[in-house]
Amino acid sequence: MQKRKVLPPKKALQFLRWFCRQDYLEEIEGDLTEIFERQYETSPGKAKRKFAWSVIRYFRPEFIKSFRSFNPVNPLIMVMVRHNLLLAFRSFLRYRMSFFINLCGLSSGIACALLIYLWVSDELSMDKFHEHETGLFQVMYNQTLSEGIITSDKTPGPLSAAMAAELPEIEYATTTTWVSSHTLSIDDDDGIKADGMYVGKDFFNIFSYPLFQGDKDLVIKDPSSIVLSESLCMRLFHTTKDVIGKRVEFDHAIPYQVTGIFRDVPENSSRKFDFVLSFEEFEKANLWVRDWNSTGPYTYVVTREEADVDLLNKKIAGFATTRREEGSDITLFLKRYSENYLFGNYVDGKQAGGRIEYARLFSIIAIFILVIACINFMNLSTARASRRLKEIGVKKTLGAGRNALIVQYLTEAIMVSFFALLLATSVVWALLPSFSQLTGKHLVLHFDPSLILALLGITLLTGIFAGSYPALYLSGFNPIAVLKGKLNISVGEAWARKGLVVFQFAVSVVLIVSVLVIYRQMQFIQDRNIGYDKENVVYFPKEGRVASNPEAFIAEMRKIPGIINASSLGHNLLDHTMGTGGLSWEGKNPDDEILFEYMFADYEMMETLGMEMKEGRMFSRDFITDSTAVIFNEAAIEYMGLTDPVGSVVTLGGQPVRIIGVVKDFNFTSLHEGVKPLFLRLWPFYTWNIVARIRGTDQSETIRFLENLYKAYNPGFILDYKFLDEEYQALYAAEQRVSVLSKYFAAIAVLISSLGLFGVASFTAERRMKEIGIRKILGSSAWGIVMLLASDFTKMVLTAILIALPLSYFIAAKWLDSFAYRIDLEWWYFLGGGLAALLIAWFTVGLQTIKAARVNMTQCLKAE
């Protein structure tokens, strides 16, 4: 019988062709065939595996000499990559628990980082879309007063025209008003509510709100012009074609002609509006705008390319001073418009942060969460080193260099990181609508080149950072020692792992304490008595017949069963920024300059809001002279130093007025600021808002009656009401978002830290199985074993708490400094945060230690 011819495996020969020169392969092919035939005869089932090891053992030196020269497309590189990927996959399958923990941790970290990246990117892009962004500035001023330097963005009305005419460095200049809501209508219909403002003729040359109909140099030239946004045009006319020249009624009173249509304001614009009107039209009805001594509008300029902004700031510093009759200490300066959104806070005339602080804060949180996830990978990889001793020893014995092992372990880390990226992207995609609603933004996950590069960069850096220490640690073992099962862990390595766990829980404790402090401060803001009762109060602007005859409408409102009281007031009670320096009193220092806030009121306004008098009385119809009277708050009386204020006479605007009362201090701005000196005047003509207190038991029914009354009394207008308590909450929208986001991110950080601690505890318990068995044989109880295994982790967490508490105190105190009214930092905030972290750690470690302590002692000894 003819002997069967046996050939070496084709895959093995193909593998050799990738590594060896063709002539060398032909030379050794006979030897390879002989080796494989001998192995096949001895053990047919194991011949292929034995053949592979034989090739490596006998021909390794020749293979190394025969390697092709390196080049980027060398098949050797592809083989190495494929080989490392295969090893990584096998490692994942073999160590499923650690792979799952690492995957969950890294995907959570990357998902948090991606969400924060989208939010921060949106914040940083605000107002950056304008064509003249680098040369677009807002004119602001500093004014030195007794309480320090105040900074304002409200400027005199004539400023823009004067700067454009007299300063050659200015290419364009314009003035705008604030955005306000009005009713627009066509063909005598009921109309719709829209937000708009008055702007100067160069508005569309300065700001990049593209016109797709109309000429940007002409659309605002005529005072009777109105320019609509695309969406508003569709709402009014149901088309954007043949709209130019059509008439739109403003508040059912003034007709305007459509001269242009602009694209809708982008989402990354800090100022949203639906239409613009000519600023000249605003001047006609508000002559005070032409006065250099009055401020209110906003001024914007575009400088020429060759202009030096620093020199221009010096040039315009006193530009308004010579034109004003008072306030010679006003100093103008230019502020880049795109920086206003992020850097909007000023203290004593100097820029002092703003929204940028929250962008930086959450960027740091994202980095810390990623670092915590990477630490999990490091700890788990080094903790399971005992499982990979033989693998490392065999590879090193067969000639694998340290660099090759480092590449292999880094490949594993990067692969886990990329798997985590895929999972994180899916999570972000699912959570993005809720996250957008939470942050008040319209965030979209567009895979544009910048985002792809950012994701790949974050993922690659995360993988390298997470795998660097394990790769260096595992690749440094002595092959002889590891094959003998001797794994000597130095004191430095042990401390390094403990230090990483300490860092994880220190960050977690800081986040827990921060969340607790933020929550308490927000609760304090909601519960604080701000000097009036904001609950169940609605307000809305005067329009149409309500504006022309508010007394009659208020009288009708009071007849509605659910309305307790009604009146009117000027401006928004929660964002009051009207100030005057034209106040003098007996004993006033001539050099004393301070702005007194003032508020216009109607009869029963103070009663409606529930304000309380310290002394004197409120405005009353029983006293005809109240139109020339004034009421001060406590802060004003204290500043003026009046001991018996009621009945005293002060001079206001050159006219004597009598003090009839002192109202207790109330907050008319956010609690970030203290109560400023303020006075109230009885000037119903200058009140722009109707305010009413309604019963809390039947709000919906009362609002329905009010809407019906408003519709009957003011046909064509829509009741656009707001609740005062909701507007009060809106003042702290940024802080509320920080509070909610901090809760989520703190929970994720604690979860990732706990996952890592769970994995390390599992491997620690597994490595100490023999010790556990011996202790149980010698009479140790299960509870004693639990305490033994948990003691090291408890010490690490306690160390983290000791490090985190002073750090968390510093961070919390720094954040609370931005509030004029704040909570006290109680000791239990910090003790509670530390105790919460300790309980979480005990629970996490306890799951494994109890399981290990209950294992049969025989199994413990057999495991070794």
Buried (B, 14 or more C-beta within 10 A) or exposed (E): EEEEEBEBEEEBBEBBEEBBEEEBBEEBEEEBBEBBBBBBEEEEEEBBEBBBEBBEEBBEEEBEEBEEEEEEEBEBEEEBEEBBBEBBEEBBEEBEEBBEBBBBBBBBBBBBBBBBBBBBBBBBBBBBBBEBBBBBBBBBBBBBBEBEBBBBBBBBBBBBBBBBEEBEBBBBBBBBBEEEBBBBBBEEEEBBEBBBBBBBBBBBBBBBBEBEBBEBEEBBEBBBBBBBBBBBBBBBBEEBEEBBEBEBBBBBEBEBEBBBBBEBBBBBBBBEBBBBBBBBBBBEEBEEBEBBBBBBBBBBBBBEEEBEBEEBBEEBBBBBBEBBEEBBBBBBBBBBBBBBBBBBBBEEBEEBBBBBBBBEBBBEBBEBBBBBBBBBBBBBBBBBBBBBBEBBBEBBEEEBEBEBBBBBBBBBBBBBBBBBBEBBBEBBEEBBEEBBEBBEBEBEEEEEEEBEEBBEEBBBBBBBBBBBBBBBBBBEBBBEEBBEEEBEEEEEBEEBBBBBBBBBBBBBBBBBBBBBBBBBBBEBBEEEEBBBBBEBBBBBBBBBBBBEEBEEBBEBBBEBEBBBBBBBBBBBBBEBBBBEBBBBBEEBEEEEBBBBBBBBBBBBBBBBBBBBBBBBBBBEEEEEEBEBBBBBBBBBBEBBEBEEBBEBEBBBEEEEBBBBBBBBBBBBBBBBEEBBBBBBBBBBEBBBBBBBBBEEEEBEBBBEBBEEBBBEBBEBBBBEBBBBBEBBBEBBEBBBBBBBBBBBBBBBBBBBBBBBBBBBBBBBBBBBBEBBBBBBEEEBEBEEBBBBBBEBBBEBBBBBBEBBBEBBBEBBEEBBEBBEBBBEBEEEBBEBBBBBBBEBBBEBBBEBBBEBBEBEBEEBBEEE
